[in-house]
Amino acid sequence: MINDNVLRVRERIRSACERVNRDPESVTIVAITKNATIGQVDEVFEAGIADIGENKVREAFFKRSALSTMSIHVPLDTKWHLVGHLQTNKVKKSVELFDLIHSVDSLDLAGEINKKRSKIYKFGIQDILIEVKTSPETTKFGVSPEAVPSLIKEISSLKNVNIKGLMTIAPVVDNPEKARPYFRMLRELRDKIRDVPLPVLSMGMSDDFEVAIEEGATMIRLGRAIFEA
Ligand SMILES: *Cc1c(COP(=O)(O)O)cnc(C)c1O
């Protein structure tokens, strides 16, 4: 089932890319495994997906341990993503676990990541995204769009943190077209920032990923589209 779902998703990515003249290779599927079993994570690997996202640090830790206890083959090119809110007291664990942290929304948090990263890995740089609150009602987390340029400027002086791009969570709407303005806002915000290259736009989930791709998403975060029948 998961393999079929992934094939269907890839076909939909291809059509969305065709509509706006984009290369489907420029879109990375991040499988969000928060409601998935270890067996399902294994199936996701089998389906050729190399990017796994969790919204909680503890859950990611347990899944990683379980994969190893159960001797499940984890492909070497697997990348681990944190897509949920990060509390300062979980930063140390996070820099050990994640290749990309999508949810940085303050200088304090970025500073803590910088500090912990330099303590644990002498030369390590933690890749992060800035979470932008494009809609007032979505979540309590994220930086307001107006505050993004100055936050990026401040964070870019930290030596062990590398800002790869921006992330947003669009509001839940009945029609994916209604999410388009939020995705467009994120892309336009990215296009305005010139001092730091921001190649990654993490936006779009199971109900709206095609619209997000049309607006420039380079990472789509999919849970239900992959794991539900
Ligand atoms: C759960 C979750 C997703 C995936 O949601 P689906 O609607 O199941 O695709 C994406 N991003 C974040 C931050 C999530 O928490």
The ligand as an ORCA input file, in Angstrom:
! r2SCAN-3c Opt
* xyz 0 1
  C       1.823     16.007     10.645
  C       2.551     17.052      9.945
  C       2.656     17.049      8.544
  C       1.980     16.012      7.648
  O       0.594     16.206      7.659
  P      -0.376     15.403      6.639
  O      -1.542     16.311      6.531
  O      -0.673     14.094      7.276
  O       0.346     15.266      5.346
  C       3.412     18.053      7.946
  N       4.018     19.016      8.671
  C       3.940     19.053     10.010
  C       4.633     20.142     10.752
  C       3.215     18.078     10.688
  O       3.124     18.123     12.036
*
